[in-house]
């Protein structure tokens, strides 16, 4: 039986949406295709018309997630600049909901073990995020791309560390990360202290 293109596109979208949430929550290796397809409301056999392999699914869902993150970043930067990005990204809500959050923070250790093509896609799209941050830095900042790269890395590392410890330590880590990032681009709130 043949289905119209819209139905196939909708099924592919559903598989990707389920997969990216499962990858972020459980990890790539721990997320089996049978579970993803069941959660998507489809049979295992329905996977292969959409993706030749799990590696293709990983690459395509990662690319999609990072494209959506770039849209989010543009919107938040327009709304409130880098300070707003820091406050949302390093919030307890983001920390507590990895399935809906940043793909980088959830998947970086596993991405290092993915195919060269997947790592290339990640490198290209994460650079887009860094350049968006660089463009939003105050005019006085020199070496803008380097500073933006450090901000990007600090955001991700802070969130990963905050997710790995108990609630008390986690809150302190989130606040320290916020303060450290603000120091990186020369915006140190009076109450911030890294000593």
Buried (B, 14 or more C-beta within 10 A) or exposed (E): EEEEEEEBEEBBEBBBBBBBBBBBBBEBEEBEBEBBBEBBEBEEEBBEEBBEEBBBBBBBBBBBBBEEBBEBBBEBBEEEBBBBBBBBBBBEEBBEEBEEBBBBBBBBEBBEEBEEEBBEBBEEBBBBBBBBBBEBBEEEBEEBBEBBBBBBBBBBBBBBBBBEEEEEEBBEBBBBBBBBBBBBBEBBEEEBEEE
